[in-house]
Amino acid sequence: MILNGAKVLFAALLLVGFFLQFRLWTGEGSYAHVSALQQQLDEKVADNEAKTMRNRLLRAEIMDLRQGLEAVEERARTEFGLIKKDETFILLLDD
């Protein structure tokens, strides 16, 4: 009788151990799941850092544009190809 009880207890413990191992390797919170979540977190952190840097650059550009006309003039020259009143534009073509 005690031997049968020990077998049942052993089988139950074996079953619980198998279930816990199964959850450890495949379920929510498993190694694979945690690894995937960590990778997503790393991607989001890198994306946030890039956007933070871009926002800092844009803030600096806004402050520069608010403080003087030199930045506005430089932007007009580079983006729209505008020239100053006292400048002469010469276009050289290669044959």
Contact map, one row per residue, 1 for C-alpha under 8 A:
11111000000000000000000000000000000000000000000000000000000000000000000000000000000000000000000
11111100000000000000000000000000000000000000000000000000000000000000000000000000000000000000000
11111110000000000000000000000000000000000000000000000000000000000000000000000000000000000000000
11111111000000000000000000000000000000000000000000000000000000000000000000000000000000000000000
11111111100000000000000000000000000000000000000000000000000000000000000000000000000000000000000
01111111110000000000000000000000000000000000000000000000000000000000000000000000000000000000000
00111111111000000000000000000000000000000000000000000000000000000000000000000000000000000000000
00011111111100000000000000000000000000000000000000000000000000000000000000000000000000000000000
00001111111110000000000000000000000000000000000000000000000000000000000000000000000000000000000
00000111111111000000000000000000000000000000000000000000000000000000000000000000000000000000000
00000011111111100000000000000000000000000000000000000000000000000000000000000000000000000000000
00000001111111110000000000000000000000000000000000000000000000000000000000000000000000000000000
00000000111111111000000000000000000000000000000000000000000000000000000000000000000000000000000
00000000011111111100000000000000000000000000000000000000000000000000000000000000000000000000000
00000000001111111110000000000000000000000000000000000000000000000000000000000000000000000000000
00000000000111111111000000000000000000000000000000000000000000000000000000000000000000000000000
00000000000011111111100000000000000000000000000000000000000000000000000000000000000000000000000
00000000000001111111110000000000000000000000000000000000000000000000000000000000000000000000000
00000000000000111111111000000000000000000000000000000000000000000000000000000000000000000000000
00000000000000011111111100000000000000000000000000000000000000000000000000000000000000000000000
00000000000000001111111110000000000000000000000000000000000000000000000000000000000000000000000
00000000000000000111111111100000000000000000000000000000000000000000000000000000000000000000000
00000000000000000011111111111100000000000000000000000000000000000000000000000000000000000000000
00000000000000000001111111101110000000000000000000000000000000000000000000000000000000000000000
00000000000000000000111111100111000000000000000000000000000000000000000000000000000000000000000
00000000000000000000011111110111100000000000000000000000000000000000000000000000000000000000000
00000000000000000000011111111100100000000000000000000000000000000000000000000000000000000000000
00000000000000000000001001111100100000000000000000000000000000000000000000000000000000000000000
00000000000000000000001100111111110000000000000000000000000000000000000000000000000000000000000
00000000000000000000001111111111110000000000000000000000000000000000000000000000000000000000000
00000000000000000000000111001111111000000000000000000000000000000000000000000000000000000000000
00000000000000000000000011001111111100000000000000000000000000000000000000000000000000000000000
00000000000000000000000001111111111110000000000000000000000000000000000000000000000000000000000
00000000000000000000000000001111111111000000000000000000000000000000000000000000000000000000000
00000000000000000000000000000011111111100000000000000000000000000000000000000000000000000000000
00000000000000000000000000000001111111110000000000000000000000000000000000000000000000000000000
00000000000000000000000000000000111111111000000000000000000000000000000000000000000000000000000
00000000000000000000000000000000011111111100000000000000000000000000000000000000000000000000000
00000000000000000000000000000000001111111110000000000000000000000000000000000000000000000000000
00000000000000000000000000000000000111111111000000000000000000000000000000000000000000000000000
00000000000000000000000000000000000011111111100000000000000000000000000000000000000000000000000
00000000000000000000000000000000000001111111110000000000000000000000000000000000000000000000000
00000000000000000000000000000000000000111111111000000000000000000000000000000000000000000000000
00000000000000000000000000000000000000011111111100000000000000000000000000000000000000000000000
00000000000000000000000000000000000000001111111110000000000000000000000000000000000000000000000
00000000000000000000000000000000000000000111111111000000000000000000000000000000000000000000000
00000000000000000000000000000000000000000011111111100000000000000000000000000000000000000000000
00000000000000000000000000000000000000000001111111110000000000000000000000000000000000000000000
00000000000000000000000000000000000000000000111111111000000000000000000000000000000000000000000
00000000000000000000000000000000000000000000011111111100000000000000000000000000000000000000000
00000000000000000000000000000000000000000000001111111110000000000000000000000000000000000000000
00000000000000000000000000000000000000000000000111111111000000000000000000000000000000000000000
00000000000000000000000000000000000000000000000011111111100000000000000000000000000000000000000
00000000000000000000000000000000000000000000000001111111110000000000000000000000000000000000000
00000000000000000000000000000000000000000000000000111111111000000000000000000000000000000000000
00000000000000000000000000000000000000000000000000011111111100000000000000000000000000000000000
00000000000000000000000000000000000000000000000000001111111110000000000000000000000000000000000
00000000000000000000000000000000000000000000000000000111111111000000000000000000000000000000000
00000000000000000000000000000000000000000000000000000011111111100000000000000000000000000000000
00000000000000000000000000000000000000000000000000000001111111110000000000000000000000000000000
00000000000000000000000000000000000000000000000000000000111111111000000000000000000000000000000
00000000000000000000000000000000000000000000000000000000011111111100000000000000000000000000000
00000000000000000000000000000000000000000000000000000000001111111110000000000000000000000000000
00000000000000000000000000000000000000000000000000000000000111111111001000000000000000000000000
00000000000000000000000000000000000000000000000000000000000011111111101100000000000000000000000
00000000000000000000000000000000000000000000000000000000000001111111000000000000000000000000000
00000000000000000000000000000000000000000000000000000000000000111111100000000000000000000000000
00000000000000000000000000000000000000000000000000000000000000011111111100000000000000000000000
00000000000000000000000000000000000000000000000000000000000000001011111110000000000000000000000
00000000000000000000000000000000000000000000000000000000000000000001111111000000000000000000000
00000000000000000000000000000000000000000000000000000000000000011001111111100000000000000000000
00000000000000000000000000000000000000000000000000000000000000001001111111110000000000000000000
00000000000000000000000000000000000000000000000000000000000000000000111111111000000000000000000
00000000000000000000000000000000000000000000000000000000000000000000011111111100000000000000000
00000000000000000000000000000000000000000000000000000000000000000000001111111111000000000000000
00000000000000000000000000000000000000000000000000000000000000000000000111111111110000000000000
00000000000000000000000000000000000000000000000000000000000000000000000011111111111000000000000
00000000000000000000000000000000000000000000000000000000000000000000000001111111110000000000000
00000000000000000000000000000000000000000000000000000000000000000000000000111111100000000000000
00000000000000000000000000000000000000000000000000000000000000000000000000111111110000000000000
00000000000000000000000000000000000000000000000000000000000000000000000000011111111000000000000
00000000000000000000000000000000000000000000000000000000000000000000000000011101111100000000000
00000000000000000000000000000000000000000000000000000000000000000000000000001000111110111000000
00000000000000000000000000000000000000000000000000000000000000000000000000000000011111100000000
00000000000000000000000000000000000000000000000000000000000000000000000000000000001111100000000
00000000000000000000000000000000000000000000000000000000000000000000000000000000000111110000000
00000000000000000000000000000000000000000000000000000000000000000000000000000000001111111000000
00000000000000000000000000000000000000000000000000000000000000000000000000000000001001111100000
00000000000000000000000000000000000000000000000000000000000000000000000000000000001000111110000
00000000000000000000000000000000000000000000000000000000000000000000000000000000000000011111000
00000000000000000000000000000000000000000000000000000000000000000000000000000000000000001111100
00000000000000000000000000000000000000000000000000000000000000000000000000000000000000000111110
00000000000000000000000000000000000000000000000000000000000000000000000000000000000000000011111
00000000000000000000000000000000000000000000000000000000000000000000000000000000000000000001111
00000000000000000000000000000000000000000000000000000000000000000000000000000000000000000000111
